[in-house]
C-alpha cells in the first residue's frame, strides 16, 4: 500500500478518468456547431447529451458488479476503447442517428471509468490517503473538462468538427495505452477479484441498497450534479453566445471558471473530508443552498445579468464538483470493499439521473417557449434570454426533490447508527456505520 508503484498505477487510472471527462464534455462546447451540422430542434439536440447520460446511469450498477467480479483494470480498458470508437464515429458521421450511437458508445465507456478509478484508489492506498485521492481524482476530471473548454473549443473554431473530435478520440486512445501499460487491480499480495456466484453478487447488492448511507450518497450525488451538467454538457455555449451575446472566446473562458474553482477547492475539500468527516454533509448542503440561490437570481435578474454575476454563478457551480465527491466518501465509509463497486454504482446513478432530467427539461422548455412565441406572431428565437430564464427556473425542481430525499436519508442514517450503537473506524476517524454485514 502507498508504494511507488501504487502512484504509477494511480496516475494511469486518473488519466483515464481525465480522458473520460474530456470525451463526456466535448459536446458541451459544440452545441451550436452540432445544431448546424445535424439541423435539429433544441429538444432533439438535447437527446445527444441525454442518451449519453441515460446509458451512463443505467450501467452504473452492472459496472459496479463487474468491478467486484473481474477487477477495475478490465473495465478501464473497455471504457477507453468504447470512448475512442464513439468519438471516431461522431467525428466522421453527418447523420444524427449515428451521432446518437456515437454518444451512446461514449456514455458506455464513461460509465466504466470513474468507479474503476476509485476502486484503484481503495486497492492501492490506505484509507486516509484514499480520501484525499478521491478528491484528487475528481480534480483530474475537472482538468479533462478544462481541456474541452479551451483547447478543444479553440480547435473546433479553427479546424472544425471532424478534426476536433478526431483529436479527442486520440486522447482516449492514449488513455487506453496508459491503462494497458501501467494499471493493475491491486498489489501482488492483495486478494484477486473473484467471479462470485450471481446469488452472492445480488445479495451484496441488496445489502448495499439496504444501507441508508448508500442512499445518502446517492442523493448527495443527485443534488450536486445537474447544474454543472446543464452548462457543461450542452447548454452553456448557446446560453452564453445566443442569450447573453458573448463572443466564442468569452463563452469558452466562462466554461473554465467552474473548472478552476473545482481544481482549487477540491484538495481543500479533501482535507476537510479526511479530518472532519462529520462536516461532509454540511458542506454539501451549503454548496446546494448557494447554487440554488444563484440559479434563482439568474432567472429573475432584470435585463441582462452583468458579467461579474455570471462569473460568480459559474464559480458556485464549480463548488459542486468537490461536493459531489462527498457521496463516494460516504459510500466508502459504510460499505465493505467486496461490495464497494456495486455501492458506488448505485451512488453514481444519482447524479446522472438528475443530469438527464435537467438536460431534458431545459431542451423541452426552450422548444415550448419558442413555439408559444411563434404562435403569438413573433419570430422564432430558440435561444432567447427569456426562454433560458424559464428553463433554468424550471429545472430547479430536480435538485429540490433531491434535497428532500437527502434530508430523509440523513435522518435514517443517523437513526440507524444510534439504534445499533455501531461505530466503525475507517480513515482513523469515527464514522457512523449503517450496517453490520461484512458481505
C-alpha positions as CSV (number, residue, x, y, z in Angstrom):
1,X,0.0,0.0,0.0
2,X,1.1,3.6,-0.7
3,X,4.1,2.2,-2.7
4,X,6.0,3.9,-5.5
5,X,4.3,1.6,-8.0
6,X,0.9,2.5,-6.5
7,X,1.4,6.1,-7.6
8,X,2.2,5.0,-11.2
9,X,-0.9,2.8,-11.2
10,X,-3.0,5.7,-9.8
11,X,-1.7,8.1,-12.4
12,X,-2.7,5.7,-15.2
13,X,-6.2,5.3,-13.8
14,X,-6.6,9.1,-13.1
15,X,-5.5,10.0,-16.6
16,X,-8.1,7.5,-17.9
17,X,-10.7,9.4,-15.9
18,X,-9.3,12.7,-17.2
19,X,-9.8,11.5,-20.7
20,X,-13.3,10.2,-20.0
21,X,-14.5,13.7,-18.8
22,X,-13.0,15.3,-21.9
23,X,-15.0,12.9,-24.1
24,X,-18.1,13.4,-22.0
25,X,-17.9,17.2,-22.0
26,X,-16.6,17.8,-25.6
27,X,-20.1,18.1,-26.9
28,X,-20.8,20.9,-24.4
29,X,-18.7,23.4,-26.3
30,X,-20.1,22.2,-29.6
31,X,-23.8,22.8,-29.1
32,X,-24.2,25.4,-31.8
33,X,-22.0,23.5,-34.2
34,X,-24.0,20.4,-33.6
35,X,-27.2,22.1,-34.4
36,X,-25.8,23.5,-37.6
37,X,-24.3,20.0,-38.5
38,X,-27.5,18.0,-37.8
39,X,-30.2,20.6,-38.3
40,X,-32.5,19.5,-35.4
41,X,-34.6,21.2,-32.7
42,X,-33.4,22.0,-29.2
43,X,-35.3,19.1,-27.7
44,X,-33.9,16.7,-30.3
45,X,-30.4,18.1,-29.9
46,X,-30.6,17.6,-26.1
47,X,-31.0,13.8,-26.8
48,X,-27.3,13.7,-27.8
49,X,-26.4,14.6,-24.2
50,X,-29.4,12.8,-22.7
51,X,-28.7,9.4,-24.3
52,X,-25.2,9.6,-23.0
53,X,-26.3,10.4,-19.5
54,X,-29.0,7.7,-19.6
55,X,-26.7,4.9,-20.6
56,X,-24.2,6.1,-18.0
57,X,-26.8,5.9,-15.3
58,X,-28.2,2.6,-16.4
59,X,-24.8,0.9,-16.5
60,X,-23.6,2.0,-13.1
61,X,-24.9,-1.0,-11.1
62,X,-23.8,-3.5,-13.7
63,X,-20.4,-1.9,-13.9
64,X,-20.1,-1.9,-10.1
65,X,-20.9,-5.7,-10.1
66,X,-18.3,-6.3,-12.8
67,X,-15.7,-4.3,-10.9
68,X,-16.3,-6.5,-7.9
69,X,-16.1,-9.7,-10.1
70,X,-13.3,-9.0,-12.6
71,X,-11.5,-6.0,-11.3
72,X,-11.2,-2.4,-12.4
73,X,-8.4,-2.8,-14.9
74,X,-10.5,-4.6,-17.4
75,X,-13.3,-2.0,-17.1
76,X,-10.8,0.8,-17.6
77,X,-9.5,-0.8,-20.8
78,X,-13.0,-1.5,-22.2
79,X,-14.2,2.0,-21.3
80,X,-11.3,3.8,-23.1
81,X,-11.8,1.6,-26.2
82,X,-15.5,2.4,-26.3
83,X,-14.9,6.1,-26.0
84,X,-12.3,6.0,-28.7
85,X,-14.7,4.3,-31.0
86,X,-17.6,6.7,-30.1
87,X,-15.6,9.9,-30.7
88,X,-14.2,8.5,-34.1
89,X,-17.8,7.9,-35.2
90,X,-19.0,11.3,-34.0
91,X,-16.1,12.9,-35.9
92,X,-17.0,11.3,-39.2
93,X,-20.7,10.9,-39.4
94,X,-23.1,13.6,-40.8
95,X,-26.1,11.6,-39.7
96,X,-27.9,12.4,-36.4
97,X,-28.9,8.8,-35.8
98,X,-25.2,7.7,-36.0
99,X,-24.3,10.6,-33.8
100,X,-26.7,9.2,-31.2
101,X,-24.9,5.8,-31.5
102,X,-21.6,7.6,-31.0
103,X,-22.7,9.3,-27.8
104,X,-24.1,6.0,-26.7
105,X,-20.7,4.5,-27.0
106,X,-19.1,7.4,-25.2
107,X,-21.6,7.1,-22.4
108,X,-20.9,3.3,-22.1
109,X,-17.2,3.9,-21.9
110,X,-17.5,6.8,-19.5
111,X,-19.7,4.6,-17.3
112,X,-16.9,2.1,-16.8
113,X,-14.2,4.6,-15.9
114,X,-14.9,6.6,-12.7
115,X,-15.9,3.8,-10.3
116,X,-12.9,1.7,-11.7
117,X,-10.5,4.6,-10.9
118,X,-12.0,4.8,-7.3
119,X,-11.5,1.1,-6.8
120,X,-7.9,1.5,-7.8
121,X,-7.5,4.1,-5.1
122,X,-9.0,1.9,-2.4
123,X,-6.9,-1.1,-3.5
124,X,-3.6,0.6,-3.6
125,X,-3.7,3.2,-0.8
126,X,-4.5,3.4,2.9
127,X,-7.9,4.9,3.9
128,X,-6.6,8.4,4.9
129,X,-4.7,8.8,1.7
130,X,-7.6,7.3,-0.3
131,X,-9.9,10.1,1.0
132,X,-7.6,12.8,-0.4
133,X,-7.1,10.9,-3.6
134,X,-10.8,10.6,-4.1
135,X,-10.9,14.4,-4.3
136,X,-7.8,14.5,-6.5
137,X,-9.4,12.1,-8.9
138,X,-12.4,14.4,-9.1
139,X,-9.9,17.2,-9.8
140,X,-8.4,15.2,-12.7
141,X,-11.9,15.1,-14.2
142,X,-12.1,18.8,-13.9
143,X,-8.9,19.2,-15.8
144,X,-10.4,17.0,-18.5
145,X,-13.3,19.4,-18.7
146,X,-10.8,22.3,-18.9
147,X,-9.2,20.7,-21.9
148,X,-12.6,20.6,-23.6
149,X,-13.5,24.1,-22.5
150,X,-10.5,25.9,-24.0
151,X,-8.1,23.9,-26.3
152,X,-10.9,21.8,-27.7
153,X,-13.2,24.8,-28.2
154,X,-10.4,26.7,-29.9
155,X,-9.6,23.8,-32.2
156,X,-13.3,23.5,-33.0
157,X,-13.4,27.1,-34.2
158,X,-10.1,26.8,-36.1
159,X,-10.3,23.3,-37.7
160,X,-13.9,22.4,-37.5
161,X,-15.9,19.4,-36.3
162,X,-14.1,16.4,-37.7
163,X,-10.5,17.4,-36.8
164,X,-11.6,18.4,-33.3
165,X,-13.4,15.1,-32.5
166,X,-10.7,13.0,-34.1
167,X,-8.3,14.8,-31.7
168,X,-10.5,13.9,-28.7
169,X,-10.5,10.3,-29.9
170,X,-6.7,10.3,-29.9
171,X,-6.7,11.3,-26.3
172,X,-9.0,8.4,-25.5
173,X,-6.7,6.1,-27.4
174,X,-3.7,7.4,-25.4
175,X,-5.5,6.7,-22.2
176,X,-6.2,3.2,-23.3
177,X,-2.5,2.6,-23.9
178,X,-1.6,4.1,-20.4
179,X,-4.0,1.8,-18.7
180,X,-2.7,-1.3,-20.5
181,X,0.9,-0.4,-19.6
182,X,0.6,0.9,-16.0
183,X,-2.6,-0.2,-14.3
184,X,-3.1,-3.3,-12.1
185,X,-6.1,-4.2,-10.0
186,X,-4.1,-4.3,-6.7
187,X,-0.7,-5.1,-5.1
188,X,0.6,-8.6,-5.6
189,X,-0.3,-9.7,-2.1
190,X,-3.8,-8.3,-2.3
191,X,-6.9,-10.6,-2.8
192,X,-7.7,-11.0,-6.5
193,X,-11.2,-10.2,-7.8
194,X,-13.3,-13.4,-7.8
195,X,-16.1,-14.3,-10.1
196,X,-18.6,-14.7,-7.3
197,X,-21.8,-16.6,-7.9
198,X,-24.7,-14.4,-9.1
199,X,-26.7,-15.1,-5.9
200,X,-23.8,-13.7,-3.8
201,X,-23.5,-10.7,-6.0
202,X,-27.2,-10.0,-5.8
203,X,-27.0,-10.5,-2.0
204,X,-24.3,-7.9,-1.8
205,X,-26.4,-5.5,-3.9
206,X,-29.4,-6.0,-1.7
207,X,-27.3,-5.3,1.4
208,X,-25.8,-2.2,-0.1
209,X,-29.3,-1.0,-1.1
210,X,-30.5,-1.6,2.5
211,X,-27.9,0.7,3.9
212,X,-29.3,4.3,4.3
213,X,-25.8,5.5,3.9
214,X,-25.7,4.2,0.4
215,X,-28.8,6.2,-0.4
216,X,-27.4,9.2,1.4
217,X,-24.5,9.1,-1.1
218,X,-27.0,8.6,-4.0
219,X,-28.9,11.8,-3.1
220,X,-25.8,13.8,-2.4
221,X,-24.6,13.0,-5.9
222,X,-28.1,13.7,-7.2
223,X,-28.3,17.3,-5.9
224,X,-24.7,18.3,-6.8
225,X,-24.5,17.4,-10.5
226,X,-27.4,18.8,-12.5
227,X,-26.4,22.5,-12.7
228,X,-22.9,21.7,-13.9
229,X,-24.2,19.1,-16.4
230,X,-26.6,21.5,-17.9
231,X,-23.9,24.1,-18.5
232,X,-21.0,21.8,-19.2
233,X,-22.6,19.1,-21.3
234,X,-24.8,21.0,-23.7
235,X,-26.5,24.3,-22.9
236,X,-23.6,26.5,-21.7
237,X,-22.4,27.8,-25.1
238,X,-25.9,28.5,-26.5
239,X,-26.7,30.4,-23.4
240,X,-23.6,32.5,-23.3
241,X,-23.4,33.2,-27.1
242,X,-27.0,33.5,-28.1
243,X,-28.9,34.6,-25.0
244,X,-26.2,36.8,-23.4
245,X,-24.4,37.8,-26.6
246,X,-20.9,36.9,-25.6
247,X,-18.2,36.0,-28.1
248,X,-17.0,32.5,-28.5
249,X,-13.7,33.3,-26.7
250,X,-15.5,34.8,-23.7
251,X,-18.0,31.9,-23.6
252,X,-15.2,29.3,-23.6
253,X,-13.5,31.2,-20.8
254,X,-16.6,31.2,-18.7
255,X,-16.8,27.4,-19.0
256,X,-13.3,27.4,-17.5
257,X,-14.4,29.2,-14.3
258,X,-16.1,26.2,-12.6
259,X,-13.1,24.1,-13.5
260,X,-10.6,26.4,-11.9
261,X,-12.9,26.7,-8.9
262,X,-13.1,22.9,-8.5
263,X,-9.3,22.5,-9.0
264,X,-8.6,25.0,-6.2
265,X,-11.3,23.9,-3.8
266,X,-11.1,20.1,-4.4
267,X,-7.9,19.5,-2.4
268,X,-9.3,21.7,0.4
269,X,-12.5,19.7,0.4
270,X,-10.4,16.5,0.6
271,X,-8.6,17.8,3.7
272,X,-11.9,18.7,5.4
273,X,-13.4,15.2,4.5
274,X,-10.4,13.3,5.9
275,X,-10.1,15.4,9.1
276,X,-13.7,16.3,9.8
277,X,-15.9,13.6,8.4
278,X,-19.0,14.8,10.3
279,X,-18.7,18.1,8.4
280,X,-19.1,16.4,5.0
281,X,-22.9,16.6,4.6
282,X,-23.0,20.2,6.0
283,X,-20.5,21.2,3.3
284,X,-22.8,19.7,0.6
285,X,-25.9,21.5,2.0
286,X,-24.0,24.8,2.0
287,X,-23.0,24.4,-1.6
288,X,-26.5,23.3,-2.6
289,X,-28.1,26.4,-0.9
290,X,-25.6,28.8,-2.6
291,X,-26.2,27.2,-6.0
292,X,-30.0,27.3,-5.7
293,X,-29.9,30.9,-4.8
294,X,-27.6,31.8,-7.7
295,X,-29.8,30.0,-10.2
296,X,-33.0,31.7,-9.0
297,X,-31.2,35.1,-9.0
298,X,-30.0,34.4,-12.6
299,X,-33.6,33.6,-13.7
300,X,-35.2,36.7,-12.2
301,X,-32.5,39.3,-12.8
302,X,-34.0,42.3,-14.6
303,X,-32.4,42.6,-18.0
304,X,-29.1,41.0,-19.0
305,X,-27.1,39.9,-15.9
306,X,-23.7,41.6,-15.6
307,X,-20.6,39.7,-16.4
308,X,-19.4,39.7,-12.8
309,X,-22.5,37.9,-11.7
310,X,-22.1,35.3,-14.5
311,X,-18.6,34.7,-13.3
312,X,-19.7,34.3,-9.7
313,X,-22.5,31.9,-10.8
314,X,-20.0,29.8,-12.7
315,X,-17.7,29.7,-9.7
316,X,-20.5,28.5,-7.5
317,X,-21.3,25.7,-10.0
318,X,-17.6,24.8,-9.7
319,X,-18.1,24.1,-6.0
320,X,-20.5,21.3,-6.9
321,X,-17.7,19.1,-8.2
322,X,-15.8,18.7,-4.9
323,X,-19.2,18.5,-3.1
324,X,-20.3,15.6,-5.3
325,X,-17.2,13.6,-4.3
326,X,-18.6,13.5,-0.7
327,X,-21.1,11.0,-2.0
328,X,-18.4,8.4,-2.7
329,X,-16.5,9.1,0.5
330,X,-19.8,8.4,2.4
331,X,-20.3,5.2,0.3
332,X,-16.7,4.1,1.1
333,X,-17.2,4.5,4.8
334,X,-20.4,2.5,5.0
335,X,-19.7,-0.3,2.6
336,X,-17.0,-3.1,2.7
337,X,-14.5,-3.4,-0.1
338,X,-16.1,-6.5,-1.6
339,X,-19.3,-4.7,-2.4
340,X,-17.9,-1.2,-2.8
341,X,-18.1,-1.3,-6.6
342,X,-21.8,-2.0,-6.7
343,X,-22.5,0.5,-3.9
344,X,-20.6,3.2,-5.8
345,X,-22.5,2.3,-8.9
346,X,-25.8,3.0,-7.0
347,X,-24.4,6.3,-5.8
348,X,-23.2,7.3,-9.3
349,X,-26.7,6.8,-10.7
350,X,-27.9,9.7,-8.6
351,X,-26.0,12.5,-10.3
352,X,-26.6,11.3,-13.8
353,X,-30.3,10.7,-13.2
354,X,-30.6,14.3,-12.1
355,X,-28.4,15.4,-15.0
356,X,-30.7,13.6,-17.5
357,X,-33.8,15.2,-16.1
358,X,-32.3,18.7,-16.0
359,X,-30.8,18.5,-19.5
360,X,-34.1,17.3,-21.0
361,X,-36.1,19.8,-19.0
362,X,-34.1,22.7,-20.5
363,X,-34.4,21.4,-24.0
364,X,-38.2,20.9,-23.8
365,X,-38.8,24.3,-22.2
366,X,-36.8,26.1,-24.8
367,X,-38.8,24.4,-27.6
368,X,-42.1,25.1,-25.8
369,X,-41.2,28.7,-25.3
370,X,-40.2,29.2,-28.9
371,X,-43.5,27.5,-30.1
372,X,-45.5,29.9,-27.9
373,X,-43.5,32.8,-29.3
374,X,-44.2,31.8,-32.9
375,X,-47.9,31.1,-32.1
376,X,-48.2,34.7,-30.8
377,X,-46.9,36.0,-34.1
378,X,-43.3,36.8,-33.1
379,X,-40.3,35.5,-34.9
380,X,-38.5,32.3,-33.8
381,X,-35.8,32.9,-31.2
382,X,-35.0,29.5,-29.8
383,X,-32.2,30.6,-27.5
384,X,-33.6,33.8,-26.2
385,X,-32.7,35.0,-22.7
386,X,-36.3,34.9,-21.5
387,X,-36.6,31.2,-22.6
388,X,-33.4,30.3,-20.8
389,X,-34.8,32.1,-17.7
390,X,-37.9,29.9,-17.6
391,X,-35.9,26.8,-18.4
392,X,-33.3,27.4,-15.6
393,X,-36.0,28.2,-13.1
394,X,-38.0,25.1,-14.1
395,X,-35.0,22.7,-13.7
396,X,-34.7,23.7,-10.0
397,X,-37.4,21.2,-9.3
398,X,-34.9,18.5,-9.9
399,X,-32.4,19.3,-7.1
400,X,-35.3,20.4,-4.9
401,X,-36.7,16.9,-4.9
402,X,-33.2,15.5,-4.2
403,X,-32.8,17.8,-1.3
404,X,-35.9,16.5,0.4
405,X,-34.7,12.9,-0.1
406,X,-31.2,13.8,1.1
407,X,-32.6,15.0,4.5
408,X,-34.7,11.9,4.8
409,X,-31.8,9.6,4.2
410,X,-29.5,11.6,6.5
411,X,-32.2,11.2,9.3
412,X,-32.4,7.5,8.6
413,X,-28.7,7.1,8.6
414,X,-28.2,8.8,11.9
415,X,-31.2,7.0,13.5
416,X,-29.9,3.6,12.4
417,X,-26.4,4.3,13.7
418,X,-27.9,5.4,17.1
419,X,-30.2,2.4,17.2
420,X,-27.5,-0.2,16.6
421,X,-24.8,1.8,18.6
422,X,-22.4,0.8,15.8
423,X,-19.3,2.9,15.2
424,X,-16.7,1.8,12.7
425,X,-13.2,3.1,12.4
426,X,-12.2,3.8,8.8
427,X,-10.0,6.7,7.9
428,X,-8.7,6.7,11.6
429,X,-11.8,8.8,12.2
430,X,-15.1,7.9,13.9
431,X,-17.7,7.3,11.2
432,X,-21.3,6.4,11.7
433,X,-22.0,2.9,10.2
434,X,-25.3,2.0,8.8
435,X,-24.9,-1.7,8.7
436,X,-23.1,-4.6,10.3
437,X,-22.9,-7.1,7.5
438,X,-19.5,-7.9,6.1
439,X,-20.7,-9.2,2.8
